[in-house]
Amino acid sequence: MADELELRLLRHFVAVAEELHFRRAAERLFIAQQALSRDIRRLEDQARAPLLTRSTRSVELTDAGRRLLPRAREILALHDLALRELREDEPLVVDVVDPELTPARVLDAARGRAPGQEFFARFSRTGGGSRGGSADVAFDRVSRPSAETASQLVRLEPVMVLIPDGHPLADRQAIPFEDLRGTRVCSRAGAHVTDGWIDATTQLLAPFGIDPAIGHPMVAGGDELAQHLRLRSAPVLALASQPPVDGAVLLPVIDPIPLFPWAMTWRSGLEHPALTDLRHAAAELAQSHGWLEVPDGSWLPSPENRALAG
């Protein structure tokens, strides 16, 4: 048995304790519910005590869990404070996923409005910021606000589809989702493919009986994406900010109109003047370009659909 409690497990425990619901806590942390349950069991093994009582309808804290919760919050707050104090003179590191996408556009706008601030860009598709990487701010799906993280919705970006030249759908003005059934459509290719994107498009395609993982490797970069389109001759889901790809046309998707909810997430309590400029830049772009408007017939993944509906 370990003689110490792991910080990551404590973060996961706090999320469950605050939500009192494993699915909501898993969505907040952007991890699988099964993995979250496993981590809680590991923490209970380390603590040598049950921390939660679970039933099919409810989750409640045990006496040990109620004692641990305020201490866990204190430990995590002290840990994050120590990191902030060590890094207070450092530039703001921003994970923008890829230099061609919406997050990079927000970063460019922030640099334009605050040329004296020091921003460093990082490009990652699997983590960053509050998700456990080395960035201070990360872009991906919306993160539910918690004691550990804060987030700001940036853009509800339309999901588009890249159609290879010569494909029967290439001469359309827009593609109804039903017409993608049986086309071997791929959602795993492109620089925009983050963990949040994979989860969102899996939700999107499931009602149409489409498994986006079948027969499609995960590839990134314009040249590789063009190669993938040429060899597979199959549509690829992308975003409205997708740069042009040789041998393909980018078309809107309708019935429904799927939207990908970009947000930026950072550690709660992060005090950095560049973060303020980044947030202002995102809000100004959203206001001037209508990035947060929800057109009729739209679709959003869960849990963002519930949050925006409320």
C-alpha positions in Angstrom: 0.0 0.0 0.0 1.4 3.4 -0.9 2.2 5.8 2.0 1.1 8.9 0.0 -2.0 10.1 -1.8 -1.5 10.9 -5.5 -2.4 14.4 -6.5 -4.2 13.2 -9.7 -6.4 10.9 -7.7 -7.2 13.6 -5.3 -8.3 15.9 -8.2 -10.5 13.1 -9.4 -12.0 12.5 -6.0 -12.8 16.2 -5.5 -14.6 16.2 -8.9 -16.8 13.3 -7.9 -17.3 14.7 -4.4 -18.5 18.0 -5.9 -20.7 16.4 -8.6 -21.9 13.4 -6.6 -22.3 11.8 -10.0 -19.6 9.7 -11.8 -20.8 10.6 -15.3 -20.8 14.3 -14.7 -17.5 14.2 -13.0 -16.0 12.2 -15.9 -17.3 14.7 -18.4 -15.9 17.5 -16.3 -12.5 15.8 -16.3 -12.7 14.6 -19.9 -11.9 11.1 -19.0 -13.8 7.8 -19.3 -16.2 7.0 -16.5 -14.7 3.6 -16.1 -11.2 5.1 -15.7 -12.6 7.6 -13.1 -14.2 4.7 -11.1 -10.9 2.9 -11.2 -9.0 5.9 -9.9 -11.4 6.4 -7.0 -10.9 2.7 -6.0 -7.1 3.3 -6.2 -7.4 6.3 -3.9 -9.6 4.3 -1.5 -6.9 1.7 -1.4 -4.3 4.3 -0.7 -6.5 5.9 2.0 -7.3 2.5 3.5 -10.9 3.6 3.8 -14.1 3.8 1.6 -14.6 7.4 0.5 -17.8 7.1 -1.4 -21.0 5.0 -1.2 -22.4 4.2 -4.6 -25.8 2.9 -5.7 -27.5 2.8 -9.0 -29.2 6.2 -8.2 -26.8 8.1 -6.0 -23.3 8.8 -4.8 -22.6 10.0 -1.3 -19.5 10.7 0.8 -18.7 8.5 3.6 -17.4 9.9 6.9 -13.9 9.4 5.7 -14.7 11.1 2.4 -16.2 14.1 4.2 -13.0 14.4 6.3 -10.8 14.1 3.2 -12.6 16.6 0.9 -11.5 19.9 2.6 -8.0 18.6 3.0 -7.8 17.5 -0.6 -8.9 20.9 -1.7 -6.3 22.5 0.6 -3.5 20.2 -0.8 -4.5 20.9 -4.4 -4.7 24.7 -3.8 -1.2 24.7 -2.1 0.2 22.7 -4.9 -1.2 25.0 -7.6 -0.1 28.1 -5.6 3.5 26.8 -5.4 3.5 26.3 -9.1 2.1 29.8 -9.7 4.7 31.4 -7.5 7.5 29.5 -9.2 6.3 30.5 -12.6 5.1 34.1 -12.0 7.8 35.6 -14.1 7.4 33.1 -17.0 5.5 33.8 -20.2 2.0 32.4 -20.7 2.2 29.1 -22.5 -0.9 28.5 -24.7 -1.7 25.1 -26.3 -3.5 26.1 -29.5 -3.6 22.6 -31.0 -2.4 23.6 -34.5 -1.2 26.9 -36.1 -4.0 26.9 -38.6 -7.1 26.6 -36.4 -9.4 28.8 -34.4 -7.3 28.7 -31.1 -4.3 30.1 -33.0 -6.4 32.9 -34.4 -7.3 33.8 -30.8 -3.7 33.8 -29.8 -2.8 36.0 -32.8 -5.5 38.5 -31.8 -4.2 38.6 -28.2 -0.7 39.3 -29.4 -2.0 42.1 -31.5 -3.9 43.7 -28.7 -1.1 43.3 -26.2 2.3 43.4 -28.0 4.2 43.9 -24.7 2.9 40.5 -23.3 4.9 37.3 -23.8 2.9 34.4 -25.2 4.4 31.0 -26.2 2.4 28.7 -28.4 2.4 25.0 -28.0 0.9 22.5 -30.5 -0.7 19.4 -29.0 -3.7 17.2 -29.8 -3.8 15.1 -26.6 -3.4 17.3 -23.6 -2.3 20.6 -22.1 -3.3 23.3 -19.6 -5.7 22.0 -16.9 -5.7 18.6 -18.7 -2.3 17.8 -17.3 0.3 19.1 -19.7 2.8 21.9 -19.4 0.7 24.7 -21.0 -1.0 27.3 -18.8 -4.0 27.6 -21.1 -5.4 24.8 -23.4 -8.0 24.8 -26.1 -10.4 21.9 -26.7 -13.9 21.1 -25.7 -15.7 23.1 -22.9 -14.6 22.1 -19.4 -17.1 22.4 -16.6 -15.9 25.0 -14.1 -14.6 23.4 -10.9 -12.4 24.2 -7.9 -9.4 23.3 -10.0 -10.1 24.8 -13.4 -11.9 27.6 -15.1 -12.9 27.9 -18.8 -14.3 30.3 -21.3 -16.4 29.3 -24.3 -14.7 30.7 -27.4 -16.5 29.4 -30.5 -19.2 27.1 -31.6 -17.5 26.2 -34.9 -19.4 24.4 -37.6 -18.3 20.9 -38.5 -17.7 20.6 -42.2 -16.8 17.7 -44.5 -13.9 17.3 -46.9 -15.0 15.6 -50.0 -12.4 14.1 -52.4 -12.5 15.5 -56.0 -14.5 13.2 -58.2 -16.6 11.8 -55.3 -20.4 11.6 -56.0 -21.0 14.2 -53.3 -18.4 16.6 -54.5 -20.8 18.7 -56.6 -23.2 19.4 -53.7 -23.7 22.7 -52.0 -24.1 21.1 -48.6 -24.2 17.5 -47.3 -27.0 16.1 -45.2 -25.7 13.8 -42.6 -27.9 10.9 -43.9 -26.0 11.1 -47.2 -22.7 10.2 -45.3 -24.1 6.8 -44.3 -22.2 4.1 -46.1 -19.4 6.5 -47.4 -16.8 5.3 -44.9 -16.6 8.8 -43.5 -13.6 9.5 -41.3 -13.4 11.8 -38.3 -9.9 10.7 -37.2 -7.8 12.6 -39.8 -6.5 16.1 -39.5 -4.7 18.5 -37.2 -7.9 19.3 -35.4 -8.3 15.8 -34.0 -8.2 16.2 -30.2 -9.5 14.0 -27.5 -12.6 16.3 -27.3 -13.1 16.1 -31.0 -13.0 12.3 -31.1 -15.6 12.2 -28.3 -17.9 14.8 -30.0 -17.8 13.1 -33.4 -18.4 9.7 -31.9 -21.6 11.1 -30.4 -22.5 12.8 -33.6 -22.1 9.7 -35.9 -23.5 7.1 -33.6 -27.2 7.7 -34.5 -26.3 7.2 -38.2 -24.8 3.8 -37.5 -21.3 5.1 -38.4 -18.2 3.9 -36.5 -15.5 6.6 -37.2 -12.7 4.3 -36.0 -13.2 1.5 -38.6 -10.4 1.3 -41.1 -9.1 4.9 -40.5 -5.7 5.7 -39.0 -5.2 9.0 -37.1 -3.1 11.3 -39.4 -2.2 15.0 -39.1 -0.8 17.6 -41.5 -2.1 18.9 -44.8 0.0 16.5 -46.9 -1.0 13.5 -44.9 -4.6 14.5 -45.0 -4.5 14.9 -48.8 -2.9 11.5 -49.0 -5.5 9.9 -46.8 -8.3 11.5 -48.9 -6.7 10.3 -52.1 -6.1 6.7 -51.0 -9.4 6.1 -49.2 -11.6 8.3 -51.5 -13.8 8.8 -48.4 -15.2 12.0 -46.8 -13.3 13.4 -43.8 -15.0 15.5 -41.1 -13.2 18.8 -40.4 -13.9 22.3 -39.1 -14.8 25.5 -40.8 -11.3 26.8 -40.1 -9.8 23.9 -42.0 -7.1 25.2 -44.5 -7.5 24.1 -48.2 -6.5 20.5 -48.9 -5.3 19.5 -52.4 -7.7 17.3 -54.2 -10.7 18.0 -51.9 -13.6 20.5 -51.5 -14.8 21.6 -48.0 -18.6 21.6 -47.7 -21.0 22.4 -44.9 -22.9 19.6 -43.2 -26.7 19.9 -42.5 -29.6 18.0 -40.9 -28.3 18.6 -38.3 -25.8 21.4 -38.4 -23.1 20.1 -36.0 -21.1 22.6 -33.9 -17.8 22.0 -32.1 -17.6 24.0 -28.9 -14.0 25.3 -28.6 -13.2 26.6 -25.2 -10.0 27.6 -23.4 -9.3 26.2 -20.0 -6.8 27.2 -17.3 -6.0 26.5 -13.7 -8.3 28.3 -11.3 -6.5 31.2 -9.6 -4.0 31.6 -12.4 -3.1 35.3 -12.3 -1.2 36.4 -15.4 -1.9 39.6 -17.3 -1.5 37.8 -20.6 -4.4 35.6 -19.6 -6.6 38.6 -19.3 -5.6 39.8 -22.8 -6.2 36.3 -24.2 -9.7 36.2 -22.7 -10.5 39.7 -24.0 -9.3 38.7 -27.5 -11.5 35.6 -27.5 -14.5 37.6 -26.4 -13.9 40.3 -29.0 -13.6 37.8 -31.8 -16.8 36.0 -30.7 -18.7 39.3 -30.6 -17.5 40.6 -34.0 -17.8 37.3 -35.9 -20.9 35.8 -34.2 -18.9 32.8 -32.9 -21.3 32.0 -30.1 -24.5 32.1 -32.2 -26.5 28.9 -32.4 -28.4 28.5 -35.7 -31.7 26.7 -36.0 -31.2 22.9 -36.5 -27.9 22.8 -34.7 -26.3 19.9 -32.8 -23.9 20.0 -29.9 -22.3 17.2 -28.0 -23.0 16.3 -24.4 -22.5 17.8 -21.9 -22.3 21.2 -23.7 -25.7 20.8 -25.2 -27.3 20.7 -21.7 -25.1 23.6 -20.4 -26.0 25.9 -23.4 -29.7 24.8 -23.3 -29.8 25.9 -19.7 
